[in-house]
Amino acid sequence: MIKIMKGVPFGWFETGTEGTIWAIQDEKDASNKYWSYENLHIIKPGDRLKIIDKKTNEIVVDQDLQVVHSDGKMNLYGFWCHWLPIGIDHKLWAQIFLDENGKDNFLAELSRVTDE
């Protein structure tokens, strides 16, 4: 079965994550001031990720994620992270996930094969 999640792409971190974790917040929470852990979806290697530019409606990313792993010591524009995607420009990745306006400019669709 394929599970599809739609929402806001962002780089999530808090005490204990030891680096930025790429995620999407479910579209149900997008307009809320406070987001919930329940609707937080961590992006994983092997997931299919589609990113749409809200202003132009252009699909800027559409691929199965292959990644370069790290022990949390990769640096993307001052943010430590656990992995970076292969085949996606890292400047674009930073604009989508790290820019404070990313949540207003991009929409993410994440597809994952599950046993459910």
C-alpha beads as a LAMMPS data file, in Angstrom:
LAMMPS data file: protein, C-alpha beads

116 atoms
115 bonds

1 atom types
1 bond types

-500.0 500.0 xlo xhi
-500.0 500.0 ylo yhi
-500.0 500.0 zlo zhi

Masses

1 110.0

Atoms # bond

1 1 1 0.000 0.000 0.000
2 1 1 1.208 3.530 -0.727
3 1 1 0.616 6.213 1.887
4 1 1 0.502 9.791 0.562
5 1 1 1.098 12.743 2.872
6 1 1 0.728 16.373 1.826
7 1 1 1.893 19.430 3.673
8 1 1 4.511 22.043 4.388
9 1 1 8.190 21.088 3.934
10 1 1 10.603 22.246 6.639
11 1 1 13.762 21.410 8.518
12 1 1 12.800 20.195 11.997
13 1 1 15.127 20.099 14.960
14 1 1 14.916 20.185 18.716
15 1 1 17.065 19.132 21.648
16 1 1 18.180 15.561 21.103
17 1 1 17.857 15.394 17.318
18 1 1 21.546 16.338 16.938
19 1 1 20.912 17.938 13.567
20 1 1 18.151 18.982 11.222
21 1 1 15.633 16.336 10.198
22 1 1 13.805 16.862 6.903
23 1 1 10.049 16.680 7.383
24 1 1 6.655 17.833 6.273
25 1 1 3.887 19.087 8.512
26 1 1 0.505 17.780 7.437
27 1 1 -1.622 20.237 5.503
28 1 1 -4.207 19.989 8.322
29 1 1 -1.806 21.987 10.520
30 1 1 -0.495 24.379 7.867
31 1 1 -2.647 27.326 8.928
32 1 1 -2.361 26.667 12.672
33 1 1 0.007 28.677 14.837
34 1 1 1.099 25.496 16.628
35 1 1 1.903 22.286 14.802
36 1 1 1.453 18.822 16.289
37 1 1 3.820 15.868 16.509
38 1 1 0.897 13.717 15.380
39 1 1 0.928 15.409 11.972
40 1 1 4.730 15.561 11.627
41 1 1 6.019 13.272 8.863
42 1 1 9.754 12.569 8.767
43 1 1 11.128 12.233 5.234
44 1 1 13.124 9.023 4.787
45 1 1 15.514 7.772 2.134
46 1 1 13.515 5.816 -0.456
47 1 1 10.422 7.998 -0.091
48 1 1 9.017 9.596 -3.223
49 1 1 9.035 13.357 -2.787
50 1 1 7.279 15.910 -4.932
51 1 1 7.722 19.623 -4.212
52 1 1 5.515 22.217 -5.889
53 1 1 6.300 25.922 -6.081
54 1 1 3.041 27.548 -4.939
55 1 1 3.639 30.748 -6.897
56 1 1 4.243 29.140 -10.297
57 1 1 2.585 25.733 -9.728
58 1 1 5.825 24.257 -11.112
59 1 1 7.019 20.891 -9.835
60 1 1 10.586 21.614 -8.695
61 1 1 11.341 18.170 -7.219
62 1 1 9.816 14.831 -8.170
63 1 1 11.926 11.795 -7.384
64 1 1 12.600 8.821 -5.160
65 1 1 15.069 10.037 -2.561
66 1 1 18.574 8.691 -2.624
67 1 1 20.793 10.300 -0.046
68 1 1 24.294 10.841 1.251
69 1 1 24.268 9.911 4.954
70 1 1 26.100 11.635 7.745
71 1 1 26.460 11.346 11.488
72 1 1 24.806 14.750 11.881
73 1 1 27.917 16.608 10.824
74 1 1 26.881 17.746 7.330
75 1 1 26.460 21.479 7.137
76 1 1 23.908 23.087 4.839
77 1 1 24.071 26.878 5.105
78 1 1 24.821 26.728 8.821
79 1 1 22.401 23.913 9.682
80 1 1 23.760 20.525 10.700
81 1 1 21.874 17.663 9.077
82 1 1 21.862 13.861 8.965
83 1 1 21.632 13.469 5.202
84 1 1 21.328 15.361 1.945
85 1 1 19.600 14.230 -1.234
86 1 1 21.469 13.079 -4.310
87 1 1 20.372 14.729 -7.562
88 1 1 18.676 17.756 -6.004
89 1 1 20.518 21.066 -5.936
90 1 1 21.409 21.778 -2.308
91 1 1 20.683 25.491 -2.687
92 1 1 17.148 24.618 -3.836
93 1 1 16.839 22.101 -0.957
94 1 1 17.805 24.855 1.505
95 1 1 15.261 27.256 -0.031
96 1 1 12.534 24.651 0.361
97 1 1 13.348 23.345 3.842
98 1 1 15.344 26.034 5.658
99 1 1 14.206 29.418 4.345
100 1 1 11.725 31.063 6.711
101 1 1 9.420 31.678 3.716
102 1 1 9.640 28.086 2.484
103 1 1 6.398 27.165 4.187
104 1 1 4.634 29.889 2.239
105 1 1 6.316 29.128 -1.087
106 1 1 6.287 25.332 -1.361
107 1 1 3.931 22.390 -0.966
108 1 1 5.230 18.842 -0.434
109 1 1 3.712 15.511 -1.362
110 1 1 5.401 12.494 0.207
111 1 1 4.667 8.936 -0.950
112 1 1 5.792 5.927 1.069
113 1 1 5.234 2.213 0.683
114 1 1 3.784 0.812 3.923
115 1 1 2.511 -2.489 5.280
116 1 1 -0.738 -0.893 6.458

Bonds

1 1 1 2
2 1 2 3
3 1 3 4
4 1 4 5
5 1 5 6
6 1 6 7
7 1 7 8
8 1 8 9
9 1 9 10
10 1 10 11
11 1 11 12
12 1 12 13
13 1 13 14
14 1 14 15
15 1 15 16
16 1 16 17
17 1 17 18
18 1 18 19
19 1 19 20
20 1 20 21
21 1 21 22
22 1 22 23
23 1 23 24
24 1 24 25
25 1 25 26
26 1 26 27
27 1 27 28
28 1 28 29
29 1 29 30
30 1 30 31
31 1 31 32
32 1 32 33
33 1 33 34
34 1 34 35
35 1 35 36
36 1 36 37
37 1 37 38
38 1 38 39
39 1 39 40
40 1 40 41
41 1 41 42
42 1 42 43
43 1 43 44
44 1 44 45
45 1 45 46
46 1 46 47
47 1 47 48
48 1 48 49
49 1 49 50
50 1 50 51
51 1 51 52
52 1 52 53
53 1 53 54
54 1 54 55
55 1 55 56
56 1 56 57
57 1 57 58
58 1 58 59
59 1 59 60
60 1 60 61
61 1 61 62
62 1 62 63
63 1 63 64
64 1 64 65
65 1 65 66
66 1 66 67
67 1 67 68
68 1 68 69
69 1 69 70
70 1 70 71
71 1 71 72
72 1 72 73
73 1 73 74
74 1 74 75
75 1 75 76
76 1 76 77
77 1 77 78
78 1 78 79
79 1 79 80
80 1 80 81
81 1 81 82
82 1 82 83
83 1 83 84
84 1 84 85
85 1 85 86
86 1 86 87
87 1 87 88
88 1 88 89
89 1 89 90
90 1 90 91
91 1 91 92
92 1 92 93
93 1 93 94
94 1 94 95
95 1 95 96
96 1 96 97
97 1 97 98
98 1 98 99
99 1 99 100
100 1 100 101
101 1 101 102
102 1 102 103
103 1 103 104
104 1 104 105
105 1 105 106
106 1 106 107
107 1 107 108
108 1 108 109
109 1 109 110
110 1 110 111
111 1 111 112
112 1 112 113
113 1 113 114
114 1 114 115
115 1 115 116
